[in-house]
């Protein structure tokens, strides 16, 4: 993730990258947290199963100079 996602975003001048993960997927949440993603507090239902909630996680990307 770090070697593919963020450097490409950085080169394009992107300041923040984000994703959604289901609240019940603790393993995925910990994985993304290890790469600097943080929970924004934003929630929305999973489209394929509205009983599940997704949380938004974001990571700040420092643009290339």
C-alpha positions as CSV (number, residue, x, y, z in Angstrom):
1,X,0.0,0.0,0.0
2,X,2.7,2.5,1.0
3,X,4.8,1.7,-2.1
4,X,1.9,1.8,-4.6
5,X,-0.9,4.1,-3.4
6,X,0.6,7.0,-1.6
7,X,3.7,7.8,-3.7
8,X,1.4,7.9,-6.8
9,X,-1.0,10.2,-5.0
10,X,1.9,12.4,-3.8
11,X,3.3,12.8,-7.3
12,X,-0.1,14.0,-8.5
13,X,-0.3,16.6,-5.7
14,X,-3.1,14.8,-3.7
15,X,-3.2,15.8,-0.1
16,X,-5.5,13.1,1.4
17,X,-6.4,9.6,0.4
18,X,-9.4,7.8,1.9
19,X,-11.2,4.5,2.0
20,X,-14.2,2.8,3.6
21,X,-14.1,-0.3,5.7
22,X,-16.8,-2.1,7.5
23,X,-16.9,-1.4,11.3
24,X,-16.8,-5.1,12.1
25,X,-13.6,-5.8,10.1
26,X,-11.1,-5.2,12.9
27,X,-8.3,-6.9,11.0
28,X,-8.6,-4.5,8.0
29,X,-8.9,-1.5,10.3
30,X,-5.6,-2.4,12.1
31,X,-3.9,-3.0,8.7
32,X,-4.9,0.5,7.5
33,X,-4.0,2.1,10.8
34,X,-0.4,0.7,10.5
35,X,-0.2,2.7,7.2
36,X,-1.3,5.9,8.8
37,X,-5.0,5.8,8.1
38,X,-7.3,7.2,10.8
39,X,-11.0,6.9,11.4
40,X,-12.9,10.2,10.6
41,X,-16.0,9.3,12.5
42,X,-18.0,9.3,9.2
43,X,-20.3,6.3,8.8
44,X,-22.5,5.0,6.0
45,X,-24.3,1.8,5.2
46,X,-22.6,-0.8,3.1
47,X,-24.4,-0.8,-0.3
48,X,-24.6,-4.6,-0.6
49,X,-25.8,-5.1,3.0
50,X,-27.2,-1.9,4.6
51,X,-27.3,-3.6,8.0
52,X,-23.5,-3.2,8.1
53,X,-21.9,0.2,8.6
54,X,-18.8,1.4,6.9
55,X,-16.4,3.8,8.4
56,X,-14.3,6.3,6.5
57,X,-10.5,6.3,7.1
58,X,-8.1,8.9,5.7
59,X,-4.4,9.4,5.5
60,X,-2.6,12.7,4.8
61,X,-0.2,12.6,1.9
62,X,2.6,15.1,1.8
63,X,2.8,16.4,-1.8
64,X,6.1,16.0,-3.7
65,X,8.1,19.2,-4.1
